[in-house]
Amino acid sequence: MVRLSLRASALYSLLAVSCGQAISPAPRTLRQRAPHVVTAVAEPDPTATQTADDSSTITAVSECHLHGSALYCMAGTAKYEVHTTVTATQDIPAAFTGCHSHGAETFCLAPDGEHVEIQAAAAEEEEEQADESSTAGLSCHFHAGVEHCTSGSESQVSCARVERDYNVRLRIGLLFVMLVTSAIGVFTPILVASFISPKHAVFTVLRQFGTGVIISTAFVHLLTHANLMFQNECLGELAYEATAAAILMAGLFLSFCIEYTGNRFIQWHQDKARSDSIEVAGQAPASKNDMVNIGVLEAGVIFHSLIIGLTLVVAGDAFFLTLFAVIVFHQMFEGLALGTRIAALGRPLGPTSTLPLAAATTTTAIITTEAKPNLASVTDASNNNSTHTLTPSTITISATSPNSTNNNDGDVTMRQKLLLASAFAVVTPLGMAIGIGVLHNFNGNDPATVVAIGTLDALSAGILVWVGVVEMWAHDWMLQGGEMTRAGAGRTAGGMAALVVGMAGMSLLGKWA
């Protein structure tokens, strides 16, 4: 009995303890889980690993070349920069051999035994690829030192000066090439005219070719360039969109005023010089008027050529040689156009003269007065037996028909012709020399520069439009006394073909310059 009571008591105690723990559990230490943190393990750059491995395994680099002043060599398809100095008077080493590593650095032996460090040029290649991708699909060319790109995606416009490496020695050498080319173009017609009459069919073809060149230069080259200048983003949006055309019209009017004033002055001077004794020579008045016309033509060409020389030199090396080749032909054509007109100075080219007596074959009329008043005898050289009585005061008139063999150039001497030609020959090289002088300071995107070049281009275009369309094209083909007004079928066809070829050829050059 007692044993049963003890068991019951023990069982009761055990149950009490268990119930107490369930109601008031003893404090226990809680284990909190730390937040799950994923540590990013940087994977090795395969390019860097490959570069490091290549640097440690290469034994030589070759195909060395310069980028600016830095020397780069190739090891297979990998490109390395060689940390050495190569001057312009030294030959570029063909290869660097015995390459070995010192820790993370790689050294090679130069041909003279010097140890030079090489480094992979991966960063530069990525930059070049980025540049190529940014200009992909763009057609870029230079106008007035400004790089113009058409088509492709738009990018932010920068008006700051672009730093470029210029080959100055090449530009200085080609300056003399331009001088020789311009001189050949403008002097050749003048010198040939000393042996062949300017009325020859060859000169007719050259003159009409030159007319086409001048007209195309005005519209395709100058007016187009002026529009490009005034559309430059660095100027912002112009309040007056027809700025280039308005300046062209101003040049046109200016040319008209100069020629009209010059011709009126010549006429006034002749009227003033007319007194009791007058000598009328058919070529003299015409030669003076022609000098005014040539002066206006040359002014337009000189402004244009000066700008061409300047803007050619400041173009980047990537486009310089292409532009130079185009402008050489451009200057040759313009020189022929100007030279053929200068060669014809003082030599009437039309089929008839404006003087009444010029229609005769070889007629010379001499009017002299006797001491008696109201009595004069006239002797006609074509009819020695004809004598007429006149009553004017003392007058002497001499007129020679254009069919005579007299090759008098009026009052225009060969020296004057050569001086006119020399001005054209030297102006483009002069512009190139100015460009070389400002090569490292010129900013083609500077607003003041853009406005100045655009204005001169448009003004020169107006001058050449007047001279090309009015003084050359219309005068030769439409106005009385023009050389093509009564030309034969063969000469007319040749002149027309030369005119079209001049326009087409110069317009084609406008694609590049």
CORDACOR-V259244 format. One record per residue. N is the residue number from 0. RES is the residue in one letter. PSI is psi in whole degrees, -180 to 180 (999 if undefined). D_LAST is the distance of its C-alpha to the last C-alpha in whole Angstrom. Layout:
BEGIN
((N/RES/PSI/D_LAST) (N/RES/PSI/D_LAST))
END
This chain:
BEGIN
((0/M/-47/130) (1/V/-42/129) (2/R/-38/126) (3/L/-40/125) (4/S/-40/125) (5/L/-40/123) (6/R/-42/120) (7/A/-41/120) (8/S/-41/119) (9/A/-40/117) (10/L/-38/115) (11/Y/-43/115) (12/S/-40/113) (13/L/-41/111) (14/L/-37/110) (15/A/-44/110) (16/V/-43/108) (17/S/-42/105) (18/C/-38/105) (19/G/-37/105) (20/Q/-34/102) (21/A/-36/100) (22/I/-45/101) (23/S/86/100) (24/P/145/97) (25/A/142/97) (26/P/141/94) (27/R/157/91) (28/T/126/88) (29/L/135/85) (30/R/111/82) (31/Q/138/79) (32/R/131/76) (33/A/145/73) (34/P/145/70) (35/H/110/68) (36/V/125/65) (37/V/116/62) (38/T/121/61) (39/A/118/57) (40/V/116/57) (41/A/125/54) (42/E/144/53) (43/P/137/51) (44/D/118/47) (45/P/-32/47) (46/T/-46/44) (47/A/-40/45) (48/T/-44/48) (49/Q/-40/46) (50/T/-43/44) (51/A/-42/48) (52/D/-42/49) (53/D/-41/47) (54/S/-32/47) (55/S/-16/50) (56/T/-16/50) (57/I/150/47) (58/T/-16/49) (59/A/156/45) (60/V/145/42) (61/S/-168/39) (62/E/48/35) (63/C/144/35) (64/H/163/31) (65/L/142/30) (66/H/100/28) (67/G/-119/27) (68/S/-1/30) (69/A/143/32) (70/L/129/34) (71/Y/145/34) (72/C/164/36) (73/M/144/37) (74/A/93/41) (75/G/-122/40) (76/T/-4/38) (77/A/144/38) (78/K/135/36) (79/Y/143/38) (80/E/131/37) (81/V/120/39) (82/H/81/40) (83/T/169/40) (84/T/125/38) (85/V/118/36) (86/T/169/34) (87/A/-23/32) (88/T/-6/34) (89/Q/153/36) (90/D/143/36) (91/I/127/35) (92/P/140/39) (93/A/-34/38) (94/A/161/41) (95/F/126/43) (96/T/179/47) (97/G/39/50) (98/C/138/49) (99/H/162/52) (100/S/144/52) (101/H/94/54) (102/G/-123/55) (103/A/-4/51) (104/E/149/49) (105/T/135/48) (106/F/149/48) (107/C/165/47) (108/L/128/48) (109/A/165/45) (110/P/-26/46) (111/D/7/47) (112/G/-2/50) (113/E/141/48) (114/H/125/49) (115/V/145/45) (116/E/141/45) (117/I/151/43) (118/Q/139/42) (119/A/138/40) (120/A/42/36) (121/A/-40/37) (122/A/-41/36) (123/E/-39/32) (124/E/-40/32) (125/E/-39/33) (126/E/-42/30) (127/E/-40/27) (128/Q/-37/28) (129/A/-41/28) (130/D/-41/25) (131/E/-40/24) (132/S/-32/26) (133/S/-24/24) (134/T/7/21) (135/A/138/22) (136/G/4/20) (137/L/141/17) (138/S/107/14) (139/C/143/12) (140/H/164/8) (141/F/135/8) (142/H/119/7) (143/A/40/10) (144/G/2/11) (145/V/132/12) (146/E/116/12) (147/H/128/12) (148/C/134/14) (149/T/148/15) (150/S/174/18) (151/G/178/21) (152/S/151/24) (153/E/146/23) (154/S/168/24) (155/Q/135/25) (156/V/132/23) (157/S/128/23) (158/C/5/22) (159/A/159/23) (160/R/135/21) (161/V/123/20) (162/E/127/22) (163/R/156/20) (164/D/119/21) (165/Y/137/19) (166/N/91/20) (167/V/-39/21) (168/R/-40/22) (169/L/-41/19) (170/R/-39/17) (171/I/-42/20) (172/G/-42/21) (173/L/-17/17) (174/L/-42/17) (175/F/-31/20) (176/V/-42/18) (177/M/-38/15) (178/L/-47/19) (179/V/-43/20) (180/T/-46/17) (181/S/-40/17) (182/A/-41/21) (183/I/-44/21) (184/G/-42/19) (185/V/-31/21) (186/F/-28/24) (187/T/-50/25) (188/P/-35/26) (189/I/-44/28) (190/L/-39/30) (191/V/-32/30) (192/A/-15/31) (193/S/-19/34) (194/F/-25/36) (195/I/136/34) (196/S/140/35) (197/P/-13/32) (198/K/-6/34) (199/H/152/33) (200/A/-32/31) (201/V/-43/29) (202/F/-33/28) (203/T/-46/28) (204/V/-44/25) (205/L/-39/23) (206/R/-44/23) (207/Q/-35/23) (208/F/-44/20) (209/G/-36/18) (210/T/-44/19) (211/G/-39/17) (212/V/-45/14) (213/I/-44/15) (214/I/-44/16) (215/S/-38/12) (216/T/-42/11) (217/A/-48/13) (218/F/-50/13) (219/V/-40/10) (220/H/-62/7) (221/L/-50/10) (222/L/-39/12) (223/T/-44/10) (224/H/-41/9) (225/A/-43/13) (226/N/-41/14) (227/L/-39/12) (228/M/-46/14) (229/F/-12/17) (230/Q/5/17) (231/N/134/17) (232/E/-25/20) (233/C/-17/21) (234/L/-14/22) (235/G/-163/24) (236/E/123/25) (237/L/139/24) (238/A/-27/28) (239/Y/107/26) (240/E/-23/23) (241/A/31/22) (242/T/-48/21) (243/A/-44/18) (244/A/-37/20) (245/A/-41/23) (246/I/-37/21) (247/L/-44/19) (248/M/-35/23) (249/A/-41/24) (250/G/-37/22) (251/L/-48/23) (252/F/-38/27) (253/L/-42/26) (254/S/-43/25) (255/F/-46/28) (256/C/-41/31) (257/I/-46/30) (258/E/-41/30) (259/Y/-45/33) (260/T/-41/35) (261/G/-43/34) (262/N/-39/36) (263/R/-37/39) (264/F/-42/39) (265/I/-44/39) (266/Q/-41/42) (267/W/-40/44) (268/H/-38/44) (269/Q/-40/45) (270/D/-38/48) (271/K/-35/49) (272/A/-14/49) (273/R/122/51) (274/S/-148/55) (275/D/-26/58) (276/S/123/56) (277/I/134/53) (278/E/120/51) (279/V/117/48) (280/A/131/45) (281/G/-32/43) (282/Q/-28/40) (283/A/-53/40) (284/P/-40/39) (285/A/-38/37) (286/S/-36/35) (287/K/-41/35) (288/N/-39/34) (289/D/-35/31) (290/M/-38/30) (291/V/-45/30) (292/N/-44/27) (293/I/-37/25) (294/G/-43/26) (295/V/-44/24) (296/L/-47/21) (297/E/-33/21) (298/A/-45/21) (299/G/-42/18) (300/V/-38/16) (301/I/-46/17) (302/F/-45/16) (303/H/-46/13) (304/S/-34/12) (305/L/-43/14) (306/I/-39/12) (307/I/-47/9) (308/G/-41/12) (309/L/-50/13) (310/T/-25/10) (311/L/-46/9) (312/V/-37/13) (313/V/-2/13) (314/A/150/11) (315/G/157/14) (316/D/-29/15) (317/A/-26/14) (318/F/-6/10) (319/F/-50/11) (320/L/-38/12) (321/T/-47/9) (322/L/-39/6) (323/F/-45/9) (324/A/-41/10) (325/V/-44/7) (326/I/-27/7) (327/V/-47/11) (328/F/-39/11) (329/H/-49/9) (330/Q/-34/12) (331/M/-45/14) (332/F/-45/14) (333/E/-37/14) (334/G/-42/17) (335/L/-41/19) (336/A/-45/19) (337/L/-42/20) (338/G/-39/22) (339/T/-34/24) (340/R/-39/25) (341/I/-39/26) (342/A/-30/28) (343/A/2/30) (344/L/132/31) (345/G/1/35) (346/R/107/35) (347/P/134/36) (348/L/-14/34) (349/G/164/36) (350/P/-25/39) (351/T/159/41) (352/S/161/42) (353/T/-9/43) (354/L/140/46) (355/P/-35/49) (356/L/-3/50) (357/A/-13/47) (358/A/-18/48) (359/A/159/51) (360/T/-61/50) (361/T/82/51) (362/T/130/53) (363/T/122/54) (364/A/128/56) (365/I/124/58) (366/I/120/60) (367/T/156/62) (368/T/148/65) (369/E/178/69) (370/A/-23/71) (371/K/140/72) (372/P/154/71) (373/N/26/70) (374/L/127/70) (375/A/147/67) (376/S/138/66) (377/V/126/63) (378/T/124/63) (379/D/120/60) (380/A/-24/59) (381/S/-16/59) (382/N/96/62) (383/N/-17/64) (384/N/-4/67) (385/S/128/66) (386/T/135/67) (387/H/149/66) (388/T/128/68) (389/L/166/65) (390/T/6/66) (391/P/172/63) (392/S/-176/63) (393/T/120/62) (394/I/140/58) (395/T/122/56) (396/I/131/53) (397/S/125/52) (398/A/137/49) (399/T/135/48) (400/S/157/46) (401/P/-13/43) (402/N/-4/44) (403/S/167/46) (404/T/8/45) (405/N/123/44) (406/N/29/41) (407/N/133/41) (408/D/24/38) (409/G/-134/39) (410/D/19/39) (411/V/113/35) (412/T/165/36) (413/M/-35/34) (414/R/-42/33) (415/Q/-40/32) (416/K/-42/29) (417/L/-34/28) (418/L/-42/28) (419/L/-42/26) (420/A/-36/24) (421/S/-36/24) (422/A/-41/22) (423/F/-40/19) (424/A/-34/19) (425/V/-13/20) (426/V/-40/18) (427/T/-46/15) (428/P/-34/17) (429/L/-43/19) (430/G/-39/16) (431/M/-39/15) (432/A/-41/19) (433/I/-42/19) (434/G/-41/17) (435/I/-36/19) (436/G/-33/22) (437/V/19/21) (438/L/-42/19) (439/H/9/22) (440/N/-14/22) (441/F/131/19) (442/N/104/19) (443/G/-12/16) (444/N/0/18) (445/D/129/20) (446/P/-40/21) (447/A/-40/22) (448/T/-43/19) (449/V/-45/17) (450/V/-43/19) (451/A/-47/19) (452/I/-42/15) (453/G/-40/15) (454/T/-46/18) (455/L/-38/16) (456/D/-48/13) (457/A/-39/16) (458/L/-44/18) (459/S/-36/16) (460/A/-43/15) (461/G/-41/19) (462/I/-45/20) (463/L/-28/17) (464/V/-45/19) (465/W/-50/22) (466/V/-45/22) (467/G/-45/20) (468/V/-45/22) (469/V/-59/26) (470/E/-28/26) (471/M/-59/24) (472/W/-59/24) (473/A/-40/28) (474/H/-41/29) (475/D/-34/29) (476/W/-25/30) (477/M/-38/32) (478/L/153/34) (479/Q/133/37) (480/G/-7/36) (481/G/148/33) (482/E/-21/33) (483/M/-2/32) (484/T/-33/35) (485/R/26/37) (486/A/154/35) (487/G/173/37) (488/A/-43/36) (489/G/-46/34) (490/R/-37/32) (491/T/-45/31) (492/A/-42/30) (493/G/-42/28) (494/G/-42/27) (495/M/-43/26) (496/A/-42/24) (497/A/-38/22) (498/L/-47/21) (499/V/-42/20) (500/V/-40/18) (501/G/-44/16) (502/M/-47/15) (503/A/-44/14) (504/G/-45/13) (505/M/-33/10) (506/S/-36/10) (507/L/-41/9) (508/L/-23/6) (509/G/-13/5) (510/K/-29/6) (511/W/-20/4) (512/A/999/0))
END
